[in-house]
Structures are given as structure tokens and as C-alpha cells.
Amino acid sequence: MLPTLQDGPIVWRPTPAALRRSRVRRLIERAGLPDYDAFLARARDDPDWFWRTTLADLGIAFDRPFRQVLDTSRGWAWTRWFVDGQFNYVRQAVDRWAADPAHRRRTALIGEGDDGTVRRLTWGGLHRAVNALAAALATRLGVRAGDRVGIYLPMAPEAAIATLAVNRIGAIGVPIFSGYGPDAVATRLVDGGCRVLITADGCLRRGQIVPLKEQADAALDRAPGVEHVVVWSRLGRSIAWRRRDHRWDRLLAGAPDHAPPAPTESETPCLILYTSGTTGRPKGALHVHAGFPLKAAQDLAHCFDLHAGDTLFWFTDLGWMMGPWAILGGLLLGGTVFLYDGAPDYPSPDRLWRMASAHRLTHLGLSPTLVRALMPLGDGWVRQHDLSGLRMLGSTGEPWNLEPYLWFFKTVGQSRIPIINYSGGTEIGGGILGCTAWRPIKPMGFNTAVPGIHAEVLDSTGKPVRDEVGELAVLAPWPGQTKGFWKAPERYLEAYWRRFENVWVHGDWAILDRDGHWMIQGRSDDTLKIAGKRVGPAEYESAAVEHPAVKEAAAIGIPHPVKGEAAVVFVVLRDGHTPSPDLEQAIGETIAHRLGKALKPDRILFVPDLPKTRNAKVMRRVIRAAFLGQNPGDLSALENPQAVEAIQQVAR
């Protein structure tokens, strides 16, 4: 059942200002289409028209024109895009803006550190920095087209410079989460076959030093294939130096100051983006020059309405898809990309809001879990800052609960700007579902499939359904889709393409209502089946946080001898509340009142924290494995591994 507000199920309606500014409006008018629905249908049904029109509208040019938009002769899982075209995305993301006299002196990147230091690079400065590092990698270290280069850096301008420089010379970047320890770093370096690693002497997190170089050295003991390490002196620390190490600034000093973009083809790989697997080695999604970067730019243009001169900040890390997505997509559109290397509430709870005000951010993207963590700190921290520059809020990563969604909309967005809910994934290269300022928005939902994506909700037989839960699927290929998992093509096919013929089954439960609005219900492998009813964990979690003592919650299903499956809800309490049998009963009754007595959870367990990634995504699979005493698989993405120990303790 869709949530409703007092005045109905719509939380935001298009404003004249949003429509006037809209990139999509301009595109629709140029194409002579009557409305957004006609545009969406033509984008879905005529990819040749859609992508030629979109690239022209965004001013993105190929170095050598492509002969054909797409070729599916090898099967939909291996569709080739922009056939026979030559395209190095870095030329379009950097060079074209630096060559424009009206744009060259504008700001391309802003970096703020945990310690408050701020640095700005103009487009001209970014062009020089990328060229210098690219030339040094090629001439001093012998990096060639196709070589893999690990990038283990904090979310600072150097992370963007390194990514662009590696791709400029035709090498393949392997972004690595800056919070990973040695084992996780080594796994990705070995699996990717990296010859070079770019890292820093360290960074700061809540005022404490994170010793990146020492962790990189420990990782390289397990990754002997890495021949060179480039070290950016972020903190100026005294560190151990080895023969393979090169100081970033000294490496550049002896190299040429220019490296022309390599003549890469449309299908030339540029990134291996790793996602954590439940067991075994992580999955490396392979992306190409005329794929992921173009999808990122298109989604930012059509869903987030990002323009040249806007300032985009997504709270993320280079090791998560949204890091490269924001950098590459934002720069391709000529936007300013803001990068923050620090905690969202340090040294005070208003850190995010202060930065949004100080840097006049126009686009701010946060995960629902992060919003849930910031909301209890109080409205006052938000309201003391001028957020009038914000034009779009963004969210991704997981389903919402109503209360934090409305807090984000009303308190942060001042009830005037939309939340662009966005859902897709690393293998998608961007979004499947999103929002557009052309349509009303329902709380927590999506008002559109991303233009160019043929999305559907399917039942167990593969037939489309409306107003009921089904599998989120994509019925046609798109440019951003991964070119398979690195060194594991069968694993890729098994993960997405084997359920139904020529259908990408994404692994999310979703609902598409008859108004054309979508809701994500959670991962299909997270779904619980209680009393014969399929229930998403988000439904339990939303019900639990309605109790005033509950700060956040996570629900899992466990085997039950009679019911088949039973629900267990893990609860983090707000300050001022302590666990007790009475409180456990009260929370259980709150859930039963919302979902029905038959769905009352078997247990409510109190924990101090939930296992989360650094971008605040709750790891339900880890919770379930820890509770059941099973192998939780890859834990390298966790920000707070101590939360797993707490779950194991309450399970005893």
C-alpha cells in the first residue's frame, strides 16, 4: 500500500521554474513531441533516435563518428554500442571545457577535507593536472593502453585527477574504497591484475589519521604483480619508502606536461568497478568509454537536470559506483563536482549543511540510512544554514521510510525542491528508476523509468504486473550495462540473464502502480515469506521506526520449523531509551498494528549499531549470517565491523 499524506499521496508537484529550466523540456520541444510520456515511450522504443538526439543535445561528440548505435548480434547480454566509433570520454569531460574561453576559468572541482581545508581547481587547472599525471604514468612508469591501475585514494581532487589521467592514456582504472583494509585492497589488485597503484600517505577521518600508505604496503605483500606505487602526500607524514614507490609531485617533475587522449574505441574498457559478493571474490563490473560515462551524464541531465555551472555533491567514495558516476557524469555536463573527504557529522552535527551553504551546492545526494542517522540530531543544525542554493536532493542505495523521507524533504529541502529518488546499480552503470521534475512525486517512490531504460515489473512467469510486487527487470539493452564481470563471464550471465530470455532480472522487488509510479521493496534475496505472504524487509523497518524510541531498524528472515520463515528485527534505540522487555513488546505491537498480527516479528533484538558501508548502506545479508552463525562473506565494505560482533552476542 502506498503511503499517503494528509492531502493525498503526492509530496511534490512540478513548478513553473523547474519546467522552464528543464533540459528534458528543451529536448522534447526540439524533437516536436507532445509531452513527457511520448518522449519516454520513444526513448524506450527507438534507441537509435534517443541516443543520437541525447548526445547532440548534451554537446557530446565522438572523435570518430560511430556507424551504428547498437549491435545485438552477439546477444543482448553482449550488446555493442556506438559501433566503430572512436571515443575517449576524457576529451569531452575535460578538454572541451578547458578549451572554451568562457568556461576555462570556472571551477571544475572543489575538495574539502575532514580538517576543513578547501581546494579549488578551474577547468584549466584540471586539464593541466590530468595531462601531467597521464604523461608521467605513460613516460615514467610505462603504463600502456589496457594496463590496470588501482586507485586507493580519499575522496579528494586527486581521486578525480587520477581516474581521468589513467583513462586518458587508455589504461583501466580500478577504484578501491578508501576505507578498505589490506586484505580487501589486495583482493582487488590481484583480481584486476593491476601493475600500478595510486594512493596517499594517509587521510583524516574524524580527526584521526587513516594510514593509507601502510595499509597499501600490507596489501602489496599479497599482490606481487604491482610494480609501481604513486604516493600523493596528503598529510605530509613521515612514511616508509620502498623502491617501487614514487612521490606524486616528483614523478610529475621529470615528465612531459601533456599527454593526448588515447584513440580509444567506443568499447574500450575504462573502469573495473568492484561490488562485494556474498561469498567468494567480489564481482568486477567492466565498463567502457562510451558506456558508463555517457549513462552517468545522461541520468544527471534527464533525472537530476544538472547544468553547466551547477555544483553537485554526492556523499560517497571513489570505491562505490556513485563516486565515479558523480565525477565523470558531472564533468561531462560541465558541472562543478564537490568532493568531501570526511565524516558527515564531524566536528559538529551540521557539517553537511555548513558545506552545502558555504559552497552553494545545487545538488545534494545522500542515502536514506545517512538521513536516518542525521535526523535525530535535530532540525536546528540544518536551519541555521542558508540552503537556498539547493535545487535538487538525491537519494539512492536502499528503500526509504516515510518519516526520514519527509524530514529530508521538509527540513533540508524546505518543502520546495524534489527528492530525486534513484535506483540502479554498479552493473547498470547508473539508474533503472528515477524521478523527473515533469511529474508529481509520491513519497519514497520513483515517478519514471530512467529515459532510455525499458523497465518492467514481472511475476514469476515473466509477465508484466501492476499494483503488485514483482521482479524489477529491464527488457532491452542500454549503453551503461556492464560488459560482464572481469574474468567471470559465466558468473555475469548467471546473475542477470538466465531467468528469462533476453531479460535482465535485477534482483529487486518493485511495484508499478497504475499511475506510472514505482516503489522499490528491497532486494529479492532479502525478501521474507511470512504466513504465506511475501514481505520486504523495508516494510518491517518502516513499521519499527514508527515507535518513538526507535532510531533505525533492520529486518531479516530466519528458518522456522512451523512457519517456514520468521522475522527478526534488530533495533537501534534513540538516546534516552534503554532496552527492556516492555519496550520490546511495545515495538512488536507497533509493527503488528502496521502490518497485521500474522506478520508480528518473532523477536525484537536491541543492538548499538547496524553493520553499514561507509556510504551508510545497511548490510542485511551480513546481519542474517552473523545471527545464524554462518559465513558472512566479504566484510571489506563495512565501516563498523564491531556491529557484527554485537549481533553475534545477542544471538547467543
C-alpha positions as CSV (number, residue, x, y, z in Angstrom):
1,M,0.0,0.0,0.0
2,L,1.4,3.4,-1.0
3,P,2.0,5.8,1.9
4,T,-0.3,8.8,2.0
5,L,0.0,12.3,3.3
6,Q,-2.8,14.3,4.8
7,D,-3.5,15.9,1.4
8,G,-3.0,12.8,-0.6
9,P,-0.2,10.7,-1.9
10,I,1.7,13.5,-3.7
11,V,4.6,15.2,-1.9
12,W,5.9,17.4,-4.6
13,R,4.4,18.8,-7.9
14,P,6.3,20.4,-10.8
15,T,6.8,24.1,-10.5
16,P,7.0,26.6,-13.4
17,A,10.6,27.4,-12.5
18,A,11.6,23.7,-12.7
19,L,9.9,23.2,-16.0
20,R,11.4,26.4,-17.5
21,R,14.9,25.3,-16.7
22,S,14.4,21.6,-17.6
23,R,16.9,20.0,-20.0
24,V,14.2,17.4,-20.9
25,R,11.7,20.2,-21.8
26,R,14.2,21.6,-24.3
27,L,14.9,18.2,-25.8
28,I,11.1,17.4,-26.1
29,E,10.4,20.7,-27.8
30,R,13.3,20.3,-30.2
31,A,12.0,16.8,-31.1
32,G,8.5,18.1,-31.7
33,L,7.0,15.6,-29.2
34,P,3.7,16.4,-27.4
35,D,4.7,15.6,-23.8
36,Y,6.9,13.6,-21.4
37,D,5.0,10.4,-21.9
38,A,5.6,10.5,-25.6
39,F,9.3,11.2,-25.0
40,L,9.6,8.3,-22.6
41,A,7.9,5.9,-25.0
42,R,10.1,7.0,-27.9
43,A,13.2,6.8,-25.8
44,R,12.3,3.2,-24.9
45,D,11.2,2.0,-28.3
46,D,13.7,3.9,-30.6
47,P,17.2,3.8,-29.0
48,D,18.8,4.9,-32.3
49,W,16.8,8.1,-32.2
50,F,17.1,8.6,-28.4
51,W,20.9,8.3,-28.2
52,R,21.7,10.3,-31.3
53,T,19.3,13.0,-30.0
54,T,20.6,12.9,-26.5
55,L,24.3,13.1,-27.5
56,A,23.6,16.1,-29.7
57,D,21.6,17.8,-27.0
58,L,24.4,17.3,-24.5
59,G,27.0,18.5,-27.0
60,I,29.0,15.3,-26.7
61,A,31.0,14.5,-29.8
62,F,32.8,11.3,-30.8
63,D,36.4,11.5,-32.0
64,R,35.4,9.3,-34.9
65,P,31.6,9.1,-35.6
66,F,30.0,5.8,-34.9
67,R,28.5,3.8,-37.8
68,Q,25.6,2.2,-35.8
69,V,24.1,3.0,-32.4
70,L,23.8,-0.6,-31.2
71,D,24.5,-4.2,-32.4
72,T,22.8,-7.1,-30.7
73,S,24.2,-9.8,-33.0
74,R,26.2,-11.3,-30.1
75,G,23.2,-11.5,-27.8
76,W,21.6,-8.9,-25.6
77,A,24.0,-9.6,-22.8
78,W,26.9,-8.6,-25.0
79,T,25.3,-5.7,-27.0
80,R,27.9,-3.4,-28.6
81,W,27.1,0.3,-28.6
82,F,28.2,3.2,-30.9
83,V,29.7,0.7,-33.3
84,D,33.1,1.6,-34.9
85,G,33.1,4.9,-33.1
86,Q,36.2,6.3,-31.5
87,F,35.6,8.0,-28.2
88,N,37.8,8.9,-25.2
89,Y,35.4,10.3,-22.7
90,V,38.2,12.4,-21.0
91,R,38.4,14.6,-24.1
92,Q,34.7,15.5,-23.6
93,A,34.8,15.7,-19.8
94,V,37.9,17.9,-19.6
95,D,39.5,19.2,-22.8
96,R,36.4,20.6,-24.4
97,W,35.6,22.7,-21.3
98,A,39.2,23.8,-20.8
99,A,39.3,24.9,-24.4
100,D,36.3,27.1,-24.0
101,P,37.4,30.7,-23.0
102,A,34.1,31.3,-21.3
103,H,34.4,28.1,-19.2
104,R,38.2,27.7,-18.7
105,R,38.4,29.9,-15.6
106,R,35.3,28.4,-13.9
107,T,35.6,25.9,-11.1
108,A,35.6,22.3,-12.1
109,L,36.4,20.6,-8.8
110,I,36.1,21.7,-5.1
111,G,37.7,19.5,-2.5
112,E,37.1,19.8,1.3
113,G,39.0,17.7,3.7
114,D,38.0,16.4,7.1
115,D,40.2,19.1,8.6
116,G,38.4,21.8,6.8
117,T,41.0,22.6,4.2
118,V,39.4,23.6,0.9
119,R,41.0,23.5,-2.6
120,R,39.5,24.5,-6.0
121,L,40.6,23.6,-9.5
122,T,39.5,25.5,-12.5
123,W,38.8,23.7,-15.8
124,G,42.2,24.9,-17.0
125,G,43.9,23.7,-13.8
126,L,42.2,20.3,-14.0
127,H,43.3,20.0,-17.7
128,R,46.9,20.7,-16.7
129,A,46.8,18.3,-13.7
130,V,45.3,15.4,-15.7
131,N,47.7,15.9,-18.5
132,A,50.7,16.0,-16.2
133,L,49.8,12.8,-14.3
134,A,48.8,11.0,-17.6
135,A,52.1,11.9,-19.2
136,A,54.1,10.8,-16.1
137,L,52.3,7.4,-15.9
138,A,52.9,6.8,-19.6
139,T,56.5,8.0,-19.9
140,R,58.0,7.4,-16.5
141,L,56.2,4.2,-15.4
142,G,55.4,2.7,-18.8
143,V,51.7,2.5,-18.3
144,R,50.1,1.3,-21.6
145,A,46.6,1.0,-23.0
146,G,44.8,-1.8,-21.3
147,D,47.0,-1.8,-18.2
148,R,45.1,-1.8,-14.9
149,V,45.8,0.9,-12.3
150,G,44.5,0.7,-8.8
151,I,43.2,4.0,-7.3
152,Y,43.2,3.9,-3.5
153,L,42.6,7.5,-2.5
154,P,40.4,9.6,-0.3
155,M,37.5,11.5,-2.0
156,A,39.7,14.5,-2.9
157,P,40.5,16.2,-6.2
158,E,43.4,13.8,-6.7
159,A,40.9,10.9,-6.9
160,A,39.3,12.6,-9.9
161,I,42.6,13.6,-11.5
162,A,43.9,10.0,-11.1
163,T,40.8,8.4,-12.7
164,L,40.8,10.8,-15.6
165,A,44.6,10.5,-16.2
166,V,44.5,6.7,-16.2
167,N,41.6,6.7,-18.7
168,R,43.1,9.4,-20.8
169,I,46.0,7.2,-21.8
170,G,43.7,4.2,-22.4
171,A,44.5,2.3,-19.2
172,I,41.8,0.8,-17.0
173,G,41.1,2.3,-13.6
174,V,40.3,0.1,-10.6
175,P,38.8,2.4,-7.9
176,I,39.2,1.0,-4.4
177,F,37.2,2.1,-1.4
178,S,39.4,4.3,0.9
179,G,38.1,2.6,4.0
180,Y,39.3,-0.9,2.9
181,G,41.9,-2.7,4.9
182,P,44.9,-4.6,3.3
183,D,43.0,-7.9,2.5
184,A,40.3,-6.2,0.6
185,V,42.7,-3.9,-1.3
186,A,44.9,-6.9,-2.2
187,T,41.9,-8.9,-3.4
188,R,41.0,-6.2,-5.9
189,L,44.6,-5.6,-7.0
190,V,45.2,-9.3,-7.7
191,D,41.9,-9.9,-9.3
192,G,42.2,-6.9,-11.6
193,G,45.9,-7.7,-12.4
194,C,47.0,-4.2,-11.5
195,R,50.5,-3.1,-12.4
196,V,50.4,0.3,-10.7
197,L,48.7,1.6,-7.5
198,I,48.0,5.3,-6.8
199,T,47.5,6.0,-3.1
200,A,48.2,8.7,-0.5
201,D,50.4,8.9,2.6
202,G,47.1,9.0,4.6
203,C,43.9,10.9,5.1
204,L,41.8,12.0,8.1
205,R,38.6,10.6,9.4
206,R,37.0,12.3,12.4
207,G,40.4,14.0,13.1
208,Q,42.2,10.7,13.2
209,I,44.9,9.6,10.7
210,V,43.9,6.8,8.3
211,P,47.3,5.3,7.3
212,L,46.6,4.5,3.7
213,K,50.2,4.0,2.7
214,E,50.9,1.5,5.5
215,Q,47.7,-0.4,4.5
216,A,48.7,-0.3,0.9
217,D,52.1,-1.7,1.7
218,A,50.5,-4.6,3.7
219,A,48.2,-5.2,0.7
220,L,51.1,-5.3,-1.7
221,D,52.7,-8.1,0.3
222,R,49.8,-10.2,-1.1
223,A,49.8,-8.5,-4.5
224,P,53.3,-9.0,-6.0
225,G,52.1,-8.0,-9.5
226,V,52.1,-4.3,-8.6
227,E,55.3,-2.9,-9.9
228,H,54.9,0.8,-9.0
229,V,53.2,2.8,-6.3
230,V,52.4,6.5,-6.8
231,V,52.0,8.3,-3.4
232,W,50.2,11.6,-3.0
233,S,51.4,13.5,0.0
234,R,48.0,14.4,1.5
235,L,49.2,14.8,5.1
236,G,53.0,15.3,4.7
237,R,53.5,12.3,7.1
238,S,56.8,10.6,7.6
239,I,56.3,7.1,6.0
240,A,58.4,4.2,4.9
241,W,59.5,4.3,1.3
242,R,60.3,1.3,-0.9
243,R,62.0,1.0,-4.2
244,R,58.7,0.7,-6.1
245,D,57.4,4.0,-4.6
246,H,57.2,7.3,-6.4
247,R,56.2,10.7,-4.9
248,W,53.4,12.1,-7.0
249,D,55.0,15.6,-7.3
250,R,58.5,14.3,-8.1
251,L,57.1,11.9,-10.6
252,L,55.5,14.7,-12.5
253,A,58.6,17.0,-12.3
254,G,60.5,14.9,-14.8
255,A,57.8,14.1,-17.2
256,P,56.2,16.0,-20.2
257,D,53.3,18.3,-19.3
258,H,51.0,16.9,-22.0
259,A,49.5,13.6,-23.0
260,P,47.0,13.5,-25.8
261,P,43.9,11.3,-25.2
262,A,44.5,7.8,-26.4
263,P,42.5,6.9,-29.6
264,T,40.2,4.6,-27.7
265,E,37.2,2.8,-29.3
266,S,33.6,3.1,-28.0
267,E,34.0,-0.4,-26.4
268,T,37.5,0.2,-25.0
269,P,37.4,-0.6,-21.2
270,C,37.9,2.3,-18.8
271,L,36.9,1.0,-15.3
272,I,36.5,-2.1,-13.3
273,L,34.1,-1.3,-10.5
274,Y,34.0,-3.9,-7.8
275,T,31.0,-4.8,-5.8
276,S,31.1,-7.0,-2.7
277,G,29.9,-10.6,-3.2
278,T,28.1,-12.6,-0.6
279,T,30.7,-15.3,-0.8
280,G,34.0,-15.7,-2.7
281,R,35.7,-13.0,-4.6
282,P,34.0,-9.7,-5.3
283,K,32.4,-9.0,-8.7
284,G,34.3,-6.7,-11.0
285,A,31.9,-4.9,-13.4
286,L,33.7,-4.0,-16.6
287,H,32.7,-0.6,-18.1
288,V,33.8,1.1,-21.3
289,H,34.4,4.7,-22.6
290,A,31.1,5.0,-24.5
291,G,29.1,3.3,-21.7
292,F,29.3,4.2,-18.1
293,P,30.4,7.8,-18.5
294,L,27.6,8.5,-21.0
295,K,25.0,6.8,-18.9
296,A,26.1,8.9,-15.9
297,A,25.9,12.1,-17.8
298,Q,22.5,11.2,-19.4
299,D,21.0,10.3,-16.0
300,L,22.3,13.5,-14.4
301,A,20.8,15.5,-17.3
302,H,17.4,13.8,-17.6
303,C,16.7,13.0,-13.9
304,F,18.7,15.5,-11.9
305,D,18.6,18.3,-14.5
306,L,22.3,19.1,-13.9
307,H,23.5,22.1,-16.0
308,A,27.0,23.5,-16.6
309,G,27.7,25.8,-13.7
310,D,25.7,23.7,-11.2
311,T,27.5,22.2,-8.2
312,L,27.0,18.5,-7.5
313,F,27.8,16.7,-4.2
314,W,27.0,13.1,-3.6
315,F,28.2,11.8,-0.2
316,T,30.1,8.7,-1.4
317,D,33.6,7.3,-2.1
318,L,35.5,6.6,-5.3
319,G,35.2,2.9,-4.5
320,W,31.4,3.0,-4.8
321,M,29.8,3.4,-8.1
322,M,28.3,6.8,-7.2
323,G,31.9,8.2,-6.8
324,P,33.0,7.8,-10.5
325,W,29.4,8.4,-11.5
326,A,29.3,11.8,-10.0
327,I,32.8,12.8,-11.2
328,L,32.5,11.5,-14.8
329,G,28.9,12.5,-15.3
330,G,29.2,15.8,-13.6
331,L,32.3,16.9,-15.6
332,L,30.9,15.7,-18.9
333,L,28.0,18.1,-18.4
334,G,30.3,20.9,-17.4
335,G,29.2,21.0,-13.8
336,T,31.3,21.7,-10.7
337,V,31.9,18.5,-8.7
338,F,32.3,18.9,-4.9
339,L,34.4,16.2,-3.2
340,Y,34.4,15.7,0.6
341,D,36.9,13.5,2.4
342,G,35.4,13.2,5.9
343,A,32.6,12.3,8.2
344,P,29.1,13.8,7.7
345,D,28.8,15.0,11.3
346,Y,32.3,16.0,12.3
347,P,33.5,18.1,14.0
348,S,29.8,19.1,14.6
349,P,26.4,17.7,13.5
350,D,26.0,20.5,11.0
351,R,29.0,19.6,8.8
352,L,27.0,18.6,5.7
353,W,24.6,21.6,6.0
354,R,27.5,24.0,6.5
355,M,29.3,22.8,3.4
356,A,26.1,22.9,1.4
357,S,25.7,26.6,2.4
358,A,29.3,27.6,2.1
359,H,29.8,26.1,-1.4
360,R,26.3,26.9,-2.7
361,L,25.6,23.3,-3.6
362,T,22.8,23.0,-6.1
363,H,22.6,19.1,-6.0
364,L,23.0,17.1,-2.8
365,G,22.8,13.3,-2.7
366,L,22.5,11.2,0.5
367,S,21.5,7.7,1.3
368,P,18.3,7.1,3.3
369,T,20.4,5.5,6.1
370,L,22.5,8.6,6.4
371,V,19.4,10.7,6.6
372,R,18.0,8.5,9.3
373,A,21.3,9.0,11.2
374,L,21.2,12.8,10.8
375,M,17.6,13.4,11.6
376,P,17.7,12.7,15.4
377,L,20.5,15.3,15.7
378,G,17.8,17.9,15.4
379,D,16.4,20.4,12.9
380,G,18.3,23.3,14.4
381,W,21.6,22.1,12.9
382,V,20.0,22.4,9.4
383,R,18.0,25.6,9.8
384,Q,21.0,27.7,11.0
385,H,22.4,27.4,7.4
386,D,21.3,29.0,4.2
387,L,20.3,26.2,1.9
388,S,18.5,28.3,-0.6
389,G,21.0,27.4,-3.3
390,L,19.9,23.8,-3.3
391,R,17.8,22.9,-6.4
392,M,17.7,19.1,-6.2
393,L,18.0,16.5,-3.5
394,G,19.1,13.0,-4.4
395,S,18.9,9.6,-2.8
396,T,19.9,6.0,-3.7
397,G,21.1,2.8,-2.2
398,E,18.0,1.4,-0.4
399,P,14.3,1.9,0.2
400,W,13.1,4.8,2.3
401,N,11.0,5.0,5.5
402,L,8.3,7.7,5.4
403,E,9.5,9.8,8.4
404,P,13.1,10.4,7.3
405,Y,12.0,10.9,3.7
406,L,9.6,13.7,4.8
407,W,12.3,15.2,7.1
408,F,14.7,15.3,4.2
409,F,12.1,16.9,2.0
410,K,10.7,19.4,4.6
411,T,13.6,20.3,6.7
412,V,16.5,20.1,4.3
413,G,14.6,20.8,1.1
414,Q,12.3,23.3,2.8
415,S,9.3,21.6,1.1
416,R,10.2,23.4,-2.2
417,I,12.6,21.1,-4.1
418,P,12.1,17.5,-5.2
419,I,13.9,14.4,-3.9
420,I,15.2,12.6,-7.0
421,N,15.0,9.0,-5.8
422,Y,17.3,7.0,-8.0
423,S,17.8,3.2,-8.2
424,G,20.1,1.0,-10.3
425,G,23.5,-0.3,-9.6
426,T,27.1,-0.8,-10.4
427,E,26.4,-3.3,-13.2
428,I,23.7,-0.9,-14.6
429,G,26.2,2.0,-14.8
430,G,23.5,4.2,-13.3
431,G,19.8,4.1,-12.8
432,I,16.9,1.9,-13.8
433,L,14.3,4.1,-12.0
434,G,14.4,7.7,-11.1
435,C,12.3,10.9,-10.9
436,T,11.7,13.8,-13.2
437,A,10.6,17.3,-12.4
438,W,8.0,16.8,-15.1
439,R,5.8,14.7,-13.0
440,P,4.4,14.7,-9.4
441,I,6.4,12.7,-6.9
442,K,4.9,10.3,-4.4
443,P,6.7,9.9,-1.1
444,M,9.6,7.4,-1.2
445,G,8.9,6.5,-4.8
446,F,10.1,6.9,-8.4
447,N,7.9,8.7,-11.0
448,T,9.7,7.3,-14.0
449,A,11.9,4.7,-15.5
450,V,15.1,6.5,-16.5
451,P,14.7,7.6,-20.1
452,G,16.2,5.0,-22.4
453,I,15.6,2.1,-20.0
454,H,12.8,-0.3,-20.8
455,A,11.9,-1.3,-17.2
456,E,9.1,-3.6,-16.1
457,V,7.8,-5.5,-13.1
458,L,7.4,-9.2,-13.8
459,D,5.6,-12.0,-12.0
460,S,7.2,-15.5,-11.5
461,T,6.3,-16.4,-15.1
462,G,7.8,-13.3,-16.6
463,K,4.6,-11.5,-17.3
464,P,4.2,-7.8,-16.5
465,V,2.1,-6.9,-13.5
466,R,0.6,-3.7,-12.0
467,D,-0.2,-2.8,-8.4
468,E,1.5,-5.9,-7.1
469,V,5.1,-6.9,-6.0
470,G,7.2,-8.5,-8.7
471,E,10.8,-8.6,-10.0
472,L,12.3,-5.4,-11.4
473,A,13.6,-6.2,-14.9
474,V,14.9,-4.5,-17.9
475,L,13.6,-5.7,-21.3
476,A,16.2,-4.2,-23.7
477,P,19.9,-3.4,-23.6
478,W,21.3,0.1,-22.7
479,P,24.8,1.7,-23.1
480,G,25.7,1.7,-19.4
481,Q,25.3,-2.0,-18.8
482,T,28.5,-3.8,-17.8
483,K,30.5,-5.7,-20.4
484,G,30.4,-8.7,-18.0
485,F,32.3,-9.4,-14.8
486,W,36.1,-9.2,-15.1
487,K,37.4,-12.7,-15.8
488,A,34.0,-14.2,-15.0
489,P,31.6,-14.0,-18.0
490,E,29.5,-17.0,-16.9
491,R,29.0,-15.5,-13.4
492,Y,27.6,-12.4,-15.1
493,L,25.2,-14.4,-17.3
494,E,24.1,-16.4,-14.3
495,A,23.5,-13.3,-12.2
496,Y,21.3,-11.4,-14.6
497,W,20.3,-13.2,-17.8
498,R,19.4,-16.8,-17.1
499,R,15.9,-16.3,-15.5
500,F,14.1,-15.2,-18.7
501,E,15.3,-15.0,-22.3
502,N,16.7,-11.6,-23.2
503,V,15.6,-10.1,-19.9
504,W,17.9,-8.5,-17.2
505,V,16.5,-9.5,-13.8
506,H,17.9,-7.0,-11.4
507,G,17.3,-8.7,-8.0
508,D,14.9,-6.0,-6.6
509,W,11.3,-6.4,-5.7
510,A,9.3,-3.5,-7.1
511,I,5.7,-2.3,-7.6
512,L,4.5,-0.3,-10.6
513,D,1.1,1.3,-9.9
514,R,-1.5,2.3,-12.5
515,D,-0.4,6.0,-12.2
516,G,3.0,5.0,-13.6
517,H,4.8,5.4,-10.2
518,W,7.3,2.9,-8.9
519,M,8.3,1.7,-5.5
520,I,11.3,-0.5,-4.6
521,Q,10.5,-3.1,-1.9
522,G,14.1,-4.3,-1.3
523,R,16.4,-6.9,-2.7
524,S,14.6,-10.1,-3.8
525,D,17.1,-12.2,-1.9
526,D,16.2,-10.2,1.2
527,T,12.5,-10.8,0.9
528,L,10.7,-12.6,3.7
529,K,7.8,-15.0,3.3
530,I,5.8,-14.9,6.5
531,A,2.4,-16.7,6.9
532,G,2.3,-17.3,3.2
533,K,2.8,-13.6,2.4
534,R,5.9,-12.1,0.7
535,V,7.1,-9.1,2.7
536,G,10.0,-6.8,2.1
537,P,12.3,-6.0,5.0
538,A,11.7,-2.3,4.4
539,E,8.1,-2.8,5.5
540,Y,9.2,-4.2,8.8
541,E,11.8,-1.5,9.2
542,S,9.3,1.3,8.4
543,A,6.9,-0.1,10.9
544,A,9.5,-0.4,13.6
545,V,10.7,3.2,13.3
546,E,7.2,4.5,13.8
547,H,7.8,3.7,17.5
548,P,9.2,6.9,19.1
549,A,12.0,5.0,20.8
550,V,13.4,3.5,17.6
551,K,16.2,5.3,15.7
552,E,16.7,2.7,13.0
553,A,15.9,-0.9,12.3
554,A,16.9,-3.9,10.1
555,A,14.7,-6.9,9.4
556,I,15.8,-10.4,8.4
557,G,14.1,-13.7,7.8
558,I,15.3,-16.9,9.6
559,P,14.2,-20.5,9.3
560,H,11.2,-21.5,11.4
561,P,10.1,-25.2,11.9
562,V,6.4,-24.4,11.6
563,K,6.1,-21.2,9.6
564,G,9.0,-21.9,7.3
565,E,10.3,-18.4,7.9
566,A,10.1,-16.0,10.8
567,A,11.0,-12.3,11.1
568,V,13.7,-10.9,13.4
569,V,14.0,-7.2,13.7
570,F,17.2,-5.6,15.0
571,V,16.6,-2.2,16.6
572,V,18.9,0.8,17.4
573,L,17.3,3.0,20.1
574,R,17.3,6.8,20.2
575,D,19.2,8.5,23.0
576,G,17.4,8.4,26.3
577,H,15.9,4.9,25.8
578,T,17.1,1.6,27.2
579,P,16.3,-2.0,26.2
580,S,13.6,-3.7,28.2
581,P,11.0,-6.5,27.8
582,D,8.3,-3.9,27.9
583,L,9.9,-1.9,25.2
584,E,10.4,-5.0,23.1
585,Q,6.7,-5.8,23.4
586,A,5.7,-2.3,22.5
587,I,7.8,-2.2,19.4
588,G,6.5,-5.6,18.4
589,E,2.9,-4.3,18.8
590,T,3.7,-1.3,16.7
591,I,4.8,-3.5,13.9
592,A,1.8,-5.8,14.3
593,H,-0.5,-2.8,14.2
594,R,1.0,-1.6,10.9
595,L,1.5,-5.0,9.2
596,G,-1.1,-7.2,10.8
597,K,-0.9,-9.7,13.7
598,A,0.1,-12.5,11.4
599,L,3.3,-10.6,10.5
600,K,4.4,-9.8,14.0
601,P,8.1,-10.5,14.3
602,D,9.2,-13.4,16.4
603,R,11.9,-11.4,18.1
604,I,13.0,-7.8,18.6
605,L,16.7,-7.6,19.4
606,F,18.4,-4.4,20.6
607,V,21.9,-3.6,19.2
608,P,24.1,-0.5,19.5
609,D,24.6,-0.2,15.7
610,L,23.8,-1.9,12.4
611,P,26.5,-3.1,10.0
612,K,26.9,-0.4,7.3
613,T,29.1,0.5,4.4
614,R,30.8,3.9,4.6
615,N,28.1,5.4,2.4
616,A,25.6,4.2,5.1
617,K,24.0,1.3,3.4
618,V,22.8,-1.4,5.9
619,M,24.1,-4.9,5.1
620,R,21.2,-7.2,5.8
621,R,23.0,-10.2,4.4
622,V,25.7,-9.7,7.0
623,I,23.2,-9.3,9.8
624,R,21.5,-12.6,8.8
625,A,24.7,-14.5,8.5
626,A,26.0,-13.2,11.8
627,F,22.8,-14.1,13.6
628,L,22.7,-17.6,12.2
629,G,26.3,-18.3,12.8
630,Q,27.1,-18.6,9.1
631,N,30.0,-17.2,7.0
632,P,29.0,-13.6,6.3
633,G,31.2,-13.5,3.2
634,D,33.0,-10.3,2.1
635,L,33.1,-7.8,5.0
636,S,35.6,-5.5,3.5
637,A,32.9,-2.8,2.7
638,L,31.9,-2.4,6.4
639,E,32.5,0.9,8.1
640,N,31.8,-0.6,11.6
641,P,32.7,-4.3,11.8
642,Q,32.2,-4.2,15.6
643,A,28.4,-4.1,14.8
644,V,28.7,-7.7,13.6
645,E,30.2,-8.8,16.9
646,A,27.2,-7.2,18.8
647,I,24.8,-9.2,16.6
648,Q,26.6,-12.4,17.3
649,Q,26.4,-11.7,21.0
650,V,22.6,-11.1,21.1
651,A,22.2,-14.3,19.0
652,R,23.7,-16.5,21.7
